[in-house]
């Protein structure tokens, strides 16, 4: 009887654990989560049609770990009206009598915040820093989806540990120029992507390159050609930045292939921007988003951590 009881308890425990696992798995409880908000704020209208930058409302997203929920005063900039601000101030008076904005008006008058409901909520033991991502070229769309097309915001991505790790292990296609992180519809193709790639390559030269003739317009990348080239670095040897030569060489290998010497048209031991663009015209005539990500990752030393303490502190 004891053994039977233990077996039954084991089966029941296993069943409860299985149900608990699937009931709390991110695929089941998070994706599609779409709470009804106290104010029917349309991101499709504001971020989509009106093209408001995400940072107008979420103004700490590129400065702090948390993306701020905007105070009602931000809403009041457009929906407040002159009778709700100090004398002499001029604010837009948009839909002042709309029933949908009743709670916004009440909040402006009482000073009590609108009780917005959280849509994307990670477990309390998980640390996520917004600024660390958006200032390195990871767009809002990578985690939140096309918010600019949502009438009601819902969770579009899993946000599970595996989902995060997949990106940390292979971030290339998720990276874009920092000035495009809030442009959720950014998706350059063909010649447009080639233009972006060339522009970012030029920026990379400005970030990593070194002028050997004192001309800021003549930036060059040093690379190691064989075992003895480190002693032939010329004026690069006086560079005060530690390991700058190594950074340049690693970048050159990632962009021009395992033998960067092929991009050194005049055999000078360094690669100018003009030489780089000429070489890539054939070597990488049609860059992909992954190619662009590799360029950005190596130009700005983007190395997503994968150890436990990154998210569990």
Secondary structure, 3 states (H helix, E strand, C coil): CHHHHHHHHHHHHHHHHHHHHHHHCHHHHCCCCCCCCCCCCCHHHHHHHCCCCHHHHCCCCCCCCCCCCCCHHHHHHHHCCHHHCCCCCCCCCCCCCCHHHHHHHHHHHHCCCCCCCCCCCCCCCCCCCHHHHHCCCECHHHHHCCHHHCCCCCCCCCCCHHHHHHHHHCCHHHECCHHHCCCCCCCCCHHHHHHHHHHHHHHHHHHHCEECCCCCCCEEEECCCCCCHHHHCHHHHHCCCCCHHHHHHHHHHHHHCCCHHHHCCCCCCEEEHHHHHHHHHHHCCCCCHHHHHHHHHHHCCCCCCCCHHHCCC
